[in-house]
Amino acid sequence: MTAVTDAVLSVESGSRRAEVLRLFVQPIAAVALVGGVLTWAFNSDLDAIEVVTLNSATLLKATWEHVLITLAVTVLVVAVAIPLGVVITRRWARRIAPVFTGIATIGQAAPAIGVVVLYFLWTSQEGLWAAAIPLAFVSLLPVLRNTMVGIQQVDPALVDAGRGIGMSSFTVLRRVELPLAVPLILAGLRTSLVLAVGTATLALFVNGGGLGFVIDTGYKVARTTVLLTGAALAVGLSLLVDWLGALAERYLGPKGLR
């Protein structure tokens, strides 16, 4: 029995060391990737077409637009998925939970480009929000599902104890259920963020800007340098967002569960 316990503790300790190591390595890898590609691109013999796109002003603008799209998607997902996940875990709403999880599942299963184009055809809108709203629908499921699972996995005895000392249902939710569900909610949000960064490249189809513009330009004018630069910036941004999500999971959850 002692040997088994020691083995389990050894595995947990190894996993924690690997996670800590990854927290240091991942941002370094992202910066090295982006820095290396940018150094190579700016020191290449660029022609007139490549210079139009591969300049600091254009790349900074495209990256900032990409970040704004990601932030807009995140705000929409948090504003919709967490409250909805809380509501459909209440006893009186559990019968309708499959309806909303089914809709969110459709959003994630559908091709992101199809959702963006269908939203555009339906509304004729263009710009940042024309990309953010359909992409939020695509990114909704991880946060919604993890909010539900996080609340449902709370020990019923803790809920009963809270009610037993005079807490209202809302107070139990605020002080017991949600704090214990935070680690799973953050894990879902991390997944949604990475998904949002990747799909934000599709914003170019509705004039939403972002790094998709750089990638698409490189493809259309057959310039590998432009294409690789846009792709490297998108990958680097995705790695940094995933790293920030890992930091949030590690340091924003309840102290006793870290």
NORHU-V425411 format. One record per backbone hydrogen bond with DSSP energy under -0.5 kcal/mol. CO is the residue of the C=O (numbers start at 1). NH is the residue of the N-H. If there is no record, write none. Layout:
# NORHU-V425411
co: [CO:CO]
nh: [NH:NH]
This chain:
# NORHU-V425411
co: [1:2:3:4:5:6:7:8:9:10:11:12:13:14:15:16:17:18:19:20:21:21:22:24:25:26:27:28:29:30:31:32:33:34:35:36:37:38:39:41:44:47:48:49:50:50:53:55:56:57:58:59:60:61:62:63:64:65:66:67:68:69:70:71:72:73:74:75:76:77:77:78:78:80:81:82:83:84:86:87:90:90:91:93:94:96:96:97:98:99:100:101:102:103:104:105:106:111:112:113:114:115:116:117:118:119:120:127:128:128:129:131:132:133:134:135:136:137:139:140:141:142:143:144:145:146:147:148:149:151:155:155:156:157:158:159:160:161:162:163:168:169:170:171:172:172:173:176:177:178:179:181:182:183:184:185:186:187:188:189:190:191:192:193:194:195:196:198:199:200:201:202:203:203:204:206:210:211:212:213:214:215:216:217:218:219:222:223:224:225:226:227:228:229:230:231:232:233:234:235:236:237:238:239:240:241:242:243:244:245:246:247:248:254:254:255]
nh: [5:6:7:8:9:10:11:12:13:14:15:16:17:18:19:20:21:22:23:24:24:25:26:28:29:30:31:32:33:34:35:36:37:38:39:40:41:42:43:44:46:51:52:53:53:54:55:59:60:61:62:63:64:65:66:67:68:69:70:71:72:73:74:75:76:77:78:79:80:81:82:82:83:84:85:86:87:88:89:90:93:94:94:96:97:99:100:101:102:103:104:105:106:107:108:109:110:115:116:117:118:119:120:121:122:123:124:131:131:132:133:135:136:137:138:139:140:140:143:144:145:146:147:148:149:150:151:152:153:154:158:159:160:161:162:163:164:165:167:166:172:173:174:175:176:177:178:180:181:182:254:185:186:187:188:189:190:191:192:193:194:195:196:197:198:199:200:201:202:203:204:205:206:208:207:127:213:215:216:217:218:219:220:221:223:222:224:227:228:229:230:231:232:233:234:235:236:237:238:239:240:241:242:243:244:245:246:247:248:249:250:251:252:257:258:258]
